[in-house]
Amino acid sequence: MPRRLARLLPLVPLLAACAGPSVNQPGAPAVRHFASTNVYEGGARWHLFVFDPAEPRSLDDRLALARSATAADPACRWVRAPRVEIEERTRAQGARYADTMLAAPLRCDA
């Protein structure tokens, strides 16, 4: 058994890299999300993710950070939605927030 464990040990950094970026920890980006009143299918609600306005981020970066923040929140689960729908909802928040906000559906416990 210890020999098998020793062979798997080099894989730990690779698995950690798959977890996504760190959020809401010292030195990592702060990500907050708030439920909107808009319902998505299957009981999910659209949430607004807010990022540091001093650091504009690409949509891919915001998606990765939002997914990481959701994974760290035991009360919420990421709901798969078409990227185009996420882009449209995010754009609907206004040009002022184009690089610092993200709209995405989540299913959260009350």
ABEGO torsion letter per residue (X at the ends): XAAAAAAAAAAAAAAAAAAEBBBGBBGBBBBBBBBBABBBBGGBBBBBBBBBAABBBBAAAAAAAAAAAAAABAABBBBBBBAAAAAAAAAAAEAAAAAABBBBBBBBBX
